[in-house]
Amino acid sequence: QVQLVESGGGLVQPGGSLRLSCAASGTTFNINSMGWYRQGPGKLRELVARVIIGGNTDYADSVKGRFTISRDNAKNTVYLQMNNLKPEDTNVYYCNVLHGLINLWGQGTQVTVSS
């Protein structure tokens, strides 16, 4: 089993920055990818960014140039550095781990961008 612990959400003004962290513990030897999704009220959960085995990354078009995902393999932790945040980035952000063929989700952390 893999347990995920998220941290780093909060309230920030437009143009500000936040960093999300997600630490995986337990049986972590078969993690194929780690990333972040977000979901607003009444909307589908969408990919924000992910890093897959080998280090390749994917980003949603809406966050390219503003968000950076990174992974510390020694700590089994994935980070999402979010810069130049916009009100439309307001969402609940969920950590995602692909463990073998199984998708695992964190509990979610609220990010609110507002003046």
C-alpha positions as CSV (number, residue, x, y, z in Angstrom):
1,Q,0.0,0.0,0.0
2,V,1.0,3.6,-0.6
3,Q,0.0,6.5,1.5
4,L,0.0,10.1,0.2
5,V,0.3,13.2,2.4
6,E,-0.3,16.6,0.7
7,S,0.6,20.0,2.0
8,G,1.1,23.6,0.8
9,G,-2.3,24.8,-0.3
10,G,-3.8,28.1,0.9
11,L,-4.9,31.6,0.0
12,V,-2.8,33.8,-2.2
13,Q,-3.3,37.0,-4.1
14,P,-3.2,37.1,-7.9
15,G,0.4,37.0,-9.2
16,G,1.5,35.2,-6.0
17,S,3.2,31.8,-5.6
18,L,2.5,28.6,-3.7
19,R,4.3,25.3,-3.6
20,L,2.4,22.0,-3.1
21,S,4.1,18.9,-1.8
22,C,3.0,15.3,-1.9
23,A,5.0,12.6,0.0
24,A,4.4,8.9,-0.7
25,S,5.2,6.3,1.8
26,G,4.7,2.6,2.1
27,T,5.3,0.3,-0.9
28,T,6.8,2.8,-3.2
29,F,9.0,0.7,-5.5
30,N,6.5,0.5,-8.3
31,I,5.5,4.1,-8.8
32,N,5.3,4.9,-12.5
33,S,4.2,8.5,-12.2
34,M,3.5,11.3,-9.7
35,G,1.5,14.4,-10.4
36,W,-1.2,16.9,-9.6
37,Y,-4.8,17.2,-10.8
38,R,-7.4,19.8,-9.9
39,Q,-11.1,19.8,-9.7
40,G,-13.6,22.7,-9.4
41,P,-17.3,22.4,-8.3
42,G,-19.3,20.6,-10.9
43,K,-16.3,20.0,-13.1
44,L,-14.2,17.0,-14.1
45,R,-10.9,16.4,-12.5
46,E,-8.2,17.6,-14.9
47,L,-4.5,17.1,-15.2
48,V,-2.3,20.0,-14.0
49,A,1.1,18.4,-14.3
50,R,2.8,15.1,-13.9
51,V,6.3,13.6,-14.0
52,I,6.6,10.0,-15.2
53,I,9.3,7.4,-14.8
54,G,12.5,8.6,-16.5
55,G,11.7,12.2,-15.7
56,N,9.5,13.3,-18.6
57,T,6.8,15.8,-17.7
58,D,3.4,16.8,-18.9
59,Y,1.6,20.1,-18.3
60,A,-1.8,21.4,-18.9
61,D,-1.6,24.2,-21.5
62,S,-3.2,26.7,-19.0
63,V,-0.2,26.3,-16.6
64,K,2.7,26.0,-19.0
65,G,5.3,28.7,-18.1
66,R,3.9,29.3,-14.7
67,F,3.9,25.9,-12.9
68,T,6.9,23.6,-12.5
69,I,6.7,20.0,-11.3
70,S,9.6,18.2,-9.8
71,R,10.2,14.9,-8.0
72,D,12.6,13.9,-5.3
73,N,13.0,10.2,-5.8
74,A,15.0,9.7,-2.6
75,K,12.1,11.2,-0.6
76,N,9.3,9.9,-2.9
77,T,8.0,13.4,-3.0
78,V,6.5,15.4,-5.8
79,Y,6.4,19.2,-5.8
80,L,4.4,21.7,-7.7
81,Q,5.8,25.2,-7.8
82,M,3.0,27.5,-8.8
83,N,4.0,31.0,-9.9
84,N,2.0,34.0,-11.3
85,L,-1.2,32.4,-9.9
86,K,-4.5,33.5,-11.4
87,P,-8.0,33.5,-9.9
88,E,-8.9,30.7,-12.4
89,D,-6.3,28.5,-10.7
90,T,-8.6,28.4,-7.7
91,N,-9.5,24.7,-7.2
92,V,-8.9,21.7,-5.0
93,Y,-5.6,20.1,-6.0
94,Y,-5.2,16.4,-5.7
95,C,-1.9,14.5,-5.7
96,N,-2.0,11.4,-8.0
97,V,0.3,8.4,-8.0
98,L,0.2,5.7,-10.6
99,H,1.3,2.7,-8.6
100,G,1.7,-0.2,-11.1
101,L,-1.6,0.1,-12.9
102,I,-3.5,1.6,-10.0
103,N,-4.3,5.3,-9.6
104,L,-4.0,6.5,-6.1
105,W,-5.3,9.9,-4.9
106,G,-4.4,12.3,-2.0
107,Q,-7.1,13.9,0.1
108,G,-6.9,17.2,-1.8
109,T,-5.7,20.6,-0.8
110,Q,-7.5,23.9,-1.5
111,V,-5.8,26.6,-3.5
112,T,-7.6,29.9,-3.5
113,V,-6.3,32.9,-5.6
114,S,-8.1,36.0,-4.6
115,S,-7.5,39.7,-3.8
